[in-house]
Amino acid sequence: MIGHTCFDNDPWTLPENRFEIDLLPHTESLFALSNGHIGWRGILDEGEPHGLPGTYLNGVHELHPLPYAEAGYGYPESGQTVINVTNGKIIRLLVDDEPFDVRYGTLVSHKRVLDLRAGVLRRDVVWTSPTGRTVRIRSTRLISLTQRAIAAVRYEVEPLDGPARISLVSELVANEELPHRHNDPRAAAMLENPLVSDLHAVGKTRITLVHTVRHSGLRVAAAMDHTVELLSEHEGEWNDPEALDVRVDSEPDLGRCLVSGVVQPHQTVRLTKFVAHGWSASRSLPAMRDQVDAALAAAHYGGWDALCAEQADCLGEFWSRADVEIEGDAEIQQAVRFALFQLVQSARRAEQRAIPAKGLTGNGYDGHAFWDTESFVLQVLTYIDPQPVAHALRWRHSTLPDARERAAQLGLNGCAFPWRTITGQECSAYWPAGTAAFHVNADIADAVIRYLRVTGDVEFAHGEGMELLVETARLWHSLGHMDEAGDFRINGVTGPDEYSAIVDNNIYTNLMAQQNMLVAAEVVAHHPEHARKLGVAAEEAEAWREAADAMFIPYDELRDVHPQSDGFTDHEMWDFAGTPPEHYPLLLQYPYFQLYRKQVVKQADLVLALQMRSEMFTLDEKQRDFDYYEPLTVRDSSLSACSQAVIAAEVGCGRLAYDYLAEAALMDIDDLERNTSDGLHLASLAGSWIALVSGFGGMRHTDAGLSFSPQLPEGWTRLCFGLVLGDGRLRVDVRTDGVTYEYTGKGPLEVRHGDTLMQLEPGTSETQPLSPPKQRPAPPQPAGRQPARRAHDAVRVSV
Amino acid sequence: MIGHTCFDNDPWTLPENRFEIDLLPHTESLFALSNGHIGWRGILDEGEPHGLPGTYLNGVHELHPLPYAEAGYGYPESGQTVINVTNGKIIRLLVDDEPFDVRYGTLVSHKRVLDLRAGVLRRDVVWTSPTGRTVRIRSTRLISLTQRAIAAVRYEVEPLDGPARISLVSELVANEELPHRHNDPRAAAMLENPLVSDLHAVGKTRITLVHTVRHSGLRVAAAMDHTVELLSEHEGEWNDPEALDVRVDSEPDLGRCLVSGVVQPHQTVRLTKFVAHGWSASRSLPAMRDQVDAALAAAHYGGWDALCAEQADCLGEFWSRADVEIEGDAEIQQAVRFALFQLVQSARRAEQRAIPAKGLTGNGYDGHAFWDTESFVLQVLTYIDPQPVAHALRWRHSTLPDARERAAQLGLNGCAFPWRTITGQECSAYWPAGTAAFHVNADIADAVIRYLRVTGDVEFAHGEGMELLVETARLWHSLGHMDEAGDFRINGVTGPDEYSAIVDNNIYTNLMAQQNMLVAAEVVAHHPEHARKLGVAAEEAEAWREAADAMFIPYDELRDVHPQSDGFTDHEMWDFAGTPPEHYPLLLQYPYFQLYRKQVVKQADLVLALQMRSEMFTLDEKQRDFDYYEPLTVRDSSLSACSQAVIAAEVGCGRLAYDYLAEAALMDIDDLERNTSDGLHLASLAGSWIALVSGFGGMRHTDAGLSFSPQLPEGWTRLCFGLVLGDGRLRVDVRTDGVTYEYTGKGPLEVRHGDTLMQLEPGTSETQPLSPPKQRPAPPQPAGRQPARRAHDAVRVSV
């Protein structure tokens, strides 16, 4: 249990039950607020102490050269790193000249709560200053899901034991000093003072700062405005606002609003701070200034209460269709709602920008987006919040020019999407685990296919969707080759498992490429006119179909399992017994050379294929393959547990599935990989839903339709989840005595429950018996690499 | 023909027949002098114009960090680069205040000759200054093979058409300005002003400079002394030396000796300059100063004539045993002697330092040594100049502590020698083509085995030789694994072909490792007491033998050829037809990703196995394999042509073998890879001997003994070569009418001629009929990648 005990269980909030300075880096990520456009880490209002200050704008990055001691053709030369932009979070407090700082004086109580329905972070502190004055401080922070440019903070101070001279300094600060980067290659590069001032301006209670990012040339603007109130005991009643002195000033990198006055006990100073953020690669300085000032004026005009009401409405609507209800497990109930809240935060207003691996909650992985977005985050959002999915896929589409150029540079047709990027250009400096991981292209296609299958969005199918499918199909066709025996082989690529690289016929890659080419051919056939615009002749689509039909899937007859890739099962076994627990993650303790050539799996790869192309394997094969790969899979990646949960559930290892679900769901709340401080693991958060819905719900959604094979973890009495299917909604309510499918929508819906095909009519529900799979003994995991929750069985008992 | 026409054919010299400034970078490498300890590029005496100034001391290097945009465990962090040390070559001339510079005035004649028997570079120039005075300038430069620290220049100026005021400035200069490095990843990094002055001192005609290399901390010392003469028409007769004014001065980075006077026609000013170089990682400043001053005094005392006589004697002795005589091909005759001269220069006084890939003739590859040393250079020297071989192997032995540490870091037993290094530490920053190329360890073992087989050096067998064999055998045993079927497999390594990487069961690697383990076990069995000191128990040696016996050698039954490594022959073919000539070398135009996953071979790999482990393949297999790999092999490496020559000759493609021989032999003289300016390709130079002796001589030397199957290229009437075999010498004289084996030595020698086993008695000779293999059609090469000489058939006709 790494820190979990600092949160209480609550179905609709994440309440911190004790305050530890050492946990700040971790809680800053958990309490991060975002709308997909703006991201604020959950820093204390007063700015320090802190782990990592972080204010991010989706897409705002700095460039830096990528160095190579030995250069190579086609190596990307320019890196991109998310940067900390102008910070509008800070409100410093002085009580009788003593700065409020949790490290000094006495912290009588300190409570923070992330409210998953209100969409705000609340804080309630009672603090006695070093000179003995006790005050209550309450703050509420939100980033608006409805007003994309707007964040706001309400900050209240009430002296409890006598009059106090209260000063508040609300800041807007650029080029904050940041902690030094650490050596873990996964942590982000940080760049010093990237913002060059263009303008600073003050109004009555407003300050605007505009900067240009030094090398990338992006222009970022931030503005803040304030409402100041002095409240009497009965909240909301005016009590001489003139008693407070308000001043503003600005410098190139700093804007301040200073509020001061003497406050009596049972009076409350309330500062409401509105902050607007904006950026552009092309708009002028005056345009950017106007943009943030106007957004600010609109928010200020609507006021705090309206902002909060809109936020709650927006989330209410989200929860009404997306909520997952669990009975019998308060901890997982809380975790999955936290996960869905963070997913919606990361994506809702991203609007044709990437959804980075860590959302806008930290600078881990340099703020890059990977395949995580399409394969994990969008997989979930497609069923619960499809609109941002269309936006995210349109973002990918907008990067096609870069991806086409990259493909051409690599000597390939179609497009080659980057392994890691902010803008669409490849930023991976280690090609065996970057460029070679071509599966990202099939993963994007898979997200397109899923989106089309679920939403039936015809406009997208004609347009961006088809182009994405066509260009990725072209890539695969040029990447593989038909051999003399008539097998289509894809050689020299890297699959999801990053402990193997540059392999032939990675099964996951081959099967995903197969689907990619098949569906591309199908979509082209359905929309021939639009296909013609993309220059797709019938012969080209036929060639994709042929390649897909001939796709080579290696099989190890000797061991009767699927090798992850050609020859994998002939490799030497990793010496798991000789690997001490502190040597994980292995990539920090062993050279790639050793990892690549031995049987050790970083993350689900063949097992991910069993999930994503479920229909291509028999249950028997899945059982044998799962049993083979479990003892090899060390889960040094957060992109693994959920897939292992899904297949464990399917092959009758329910308890193991539960443990993997718990690991995925509690990855960040429990800081299981000890790096949540760099930002949340969005894919793992998405994985908790996948483990629940595809794992315990047994949902599969293929060309053949939608099916469920529900089961309940031991001790649970209910699992209920909702899906958005085009205009319709389906709620699946799994209870010990049966599974109820409740459907609303326009036309009938075909759904399979186990072997039973149901025809659901709109407005009706149907109940089927719960028939969980026969349970069998779970295969072992490498020593010490059992699902993280296993170690905490004692804790589980109390749930 | 790239510049070859600037040399005349001559059996014992390399005479430049025209002077082109653009060719300076090329000729500086060809005319480089070295003794293995000191290396001087063939810069013009007056220092400029130049391509690349270069004065090198074997082992003297600077350190620099190796940058990685994405770090990884076990990546080397510190790079080593050879540096340009204090330059003592320069003698500037002023004629009536006009500086002699080939770019100004009129160059009436300019001739340079590298004399392969005298071991000197001679220059003879007639120049008319811009003001109209004509002078003859003659210089002779040598680096002593007998006095390791000493180089010398004799410089003579004679006015031809009237009296001239002659000034000579002899320099010793540190931190010369160097040209900017270019972008080719193979070219060396250059480091600015690496030398920090410790001392500069002047004597009567002597100057000493001592410096420390900034980061590596090595101390380098250089001193020069001079003899000045004014000769009358009859050379050697004094004519008033007092007429010349001689001054010396020094600064931290510069020492000068200025000689001036008025010289009459038919008088000659002669400046003889002796230069001593030394370096140390540990010795003090006074010790280093004394070291060079003392060496200088000794050379000065002996004088120029003695130095030249020693040099000629030393080379005379060398040629008496090592010469290769060819009748019917003046060009190859010259080229092979040039090659052997450069080999002996590179190695003779290296004395427990590395022999870099480019010797001391340029800064290409940062001055690093690779497997080239053992596999090519030492392969040849073992048979013609074995003493430097023992030294070179002792150098490897001296790096065992680093190699053991590296093995441990990689999780392996024994030692892991570096892919590229100056001091013994791994400097390769791209592990798939560096660290993973473990074959370097078997190549070192192979050189040990060959040295022991040829010399019978018992002391070395007991000592360094055994330890090298044992530690490399330990590496292989830990690197491979015995699979369930009882095959010993070596996975995830890179073979010689750098257009494949991280492959399983590279046949070359597996066969070389097999030999390594077998011979290690054998040597251990022969010297049990010495083996015990290395902690080798009988079981350990038995385990090596078992692994060697079980070594897995993949075979492609479908195509009936050996795959270079597992699955290689299943890969897609490279699109040779679609690859234009200007896209070679491919690594500068295509990503590794594409190269690795397709059937395209940079350099002999499986074909090298056919040569190095000849006895493991039938002639039939060799033919099929050669036919398969020829159309795939693009020879983007200079380490390929000689092996292709050897196998081409064996399988009955004599004309093709001849063309590969010519490519290897003329690699540098013709500048075939257009990078001779970075330094000579020592391995290719060695390859010319290999192509002649192992190719046309058909020499194989295995555990089973020494054998020959001679043949002559079309048009040749004779090929005669000598071998040093322990105390004995063998000369093999191949003529059209028979092959004569002439043996001198102590005991009888068993030699196989084709299928005939001969017992040669000392002092006798035996003649056998010449029975060349049946000729068959040669397989094709990739379009445009035929042996370089093929394009020049017209020229060949005239030979």
Contacts between the chains, C-beta under 8 A, distances in Angstrom:
chain1	res1	chain2	res2	distance
A	66	B	69	4.0
A	67	B	67	3.6
A	67	B	68	7.1
A	67	B	69	5.6
A	68	B	67	7.1
A	68	B	68	7.7
A	68	B	69	6.8
A	68	B	429	7.5
A	69	B	66	3.9
A	69	B	67	5.6
A	69	B	68	6.8
A	69	B	79	6.5
A	69	B	429	3.2
A	69	B	430	7.5
A	70	B	185	5.6
A	70	B	428	7.5
A	70	B	429	4.7
A	70	B	430	4.2
A	71	B	183	7.5
A	71	B	185	4.4
A	72	B	185	7.0
A	72	B	430	7.2
A	72	B	587	7.5
A	72	B	591	7.0
A	72	B	592	5.7
A	73	B	587	6.5
A	73	B	588	6.1
A	73	B	589	6.2
A	73	B	590	6.0
A	73	B	591	5.3
A	73	B	592	7.6
A	74	B	590	7.8
A	74	B	591	3.9
A	74	B	593	7.6
A	79	B	69	6.4
A	183	B	71	7.3
A	185	B	70	5.5
A	185	B	71	4.5
A	185	B	72	7.0
A	409	B	591	7.6
A	410	B	591	5.6
A	410	B	593	6.5
A	410	B	594	6.6
A	411	B	590	6.3
A	411	B	591	7.5
A	411	B	594	5.3
A	428	B	70	7.5
A	429	B	68	7.5
A	429	B	69	3.2
A	429	B	70	4.7
A	430	B	69	7.5
A	430	B	70	4.3
A	430	B	72	7.3
A	431	B	591	7.1
A	431	B	592	6.7
A	431	B	593	6.1
A	432	B	432	6.7
A	432	B	502	7.7
A	435	B	591	7.2
A	435	B	593	5.8
A	436	B	593	5.6
A	481	B	572	3.9
A	483	B	570	6.4
A	483	B	572	7.9
A	489	B	570	6.8
A	489	B	572	7.6
A	491	B	567	8.0
A	491	B	570	7.6
A	491	B	571	5.5
A	491	B	572	6.6
A	491	B	597	4.4
A	491	B	598	7.7
A	492	B	571	7.7
A	492	B	593	6.5
A	492	B	594	7.9
A	492	B	596	5.4
A	492	B	597	2.3
A	492	B	598	7.7
A	493	B	597	7.6
A	501	B	502	7.1
A	502	B	432	7.7
A	502	B	501	7.1
A	502	B	502	5.5
A	502	B	593	7.9
A	502	B	596	6.0
A	502	B	597	7.3
A	504	B	567	5.6
A	504	B	570	7.2
A	504	B	571	7.6
A	504	B	597	7.5
A	566	B	566	7.9
A	566	B	567	5.7
A	566	B	570	8.0
A	567	B	491	8.0
A	567	B	504	5.6
A	567	B	566	5.7
A	567	B	567	6.6
A	570	B	483	6.4
A	570	B	489	6.8
A	570	B	491	7.6
A	570	B	504	7.2
A	571	B	491	5.4
A	571	B	492	7.7
A	571	B	504	7.5
A	572	B	481	3.9
A	572	B	483	7.9
A	572	B	489	7.6
A	572	B	491	6.6
A	587	B	72	7.5
A	587	B	73	6.5
A	588	B	73	6.1
A	589	B	73	6.2
A	590	B	73	6.0
A	590	B	74	7.8
A	590	B	411	6.3
A	591	B	72	7.0
A	591	B	73	5.3
A	591	B	74	3.9
A	591	B	409	7.6
A	591	B	410	5.6
A	591	B	411	7.5
A	591	B	431	7.1
A	591	B	435	7.2
A	592	B	72	5.7
A	592	B	73	7.5
A	592	B	431	6.7
A	593	B	74	7.6
A	593	B	410	6.5
A	593	B	431	6.1
A	593	B	435	5.8
A	593	B	436	5.6
A	593	B	492	6.5
A	593	B	502	7.8
A	594	B	410	6.7
A	594	B	411	5.3
A	594	B	492	7.9
A	596	B	492	5.3
A	596	B	502	6.0
A	597	B	491	4.4
A	597	B	492	2.3
A	597	B	493	7.6
A	597	B	502	7.3
A	597	B	504	7.5
A	598	B	491	7.7
A	598	B	492	7.7
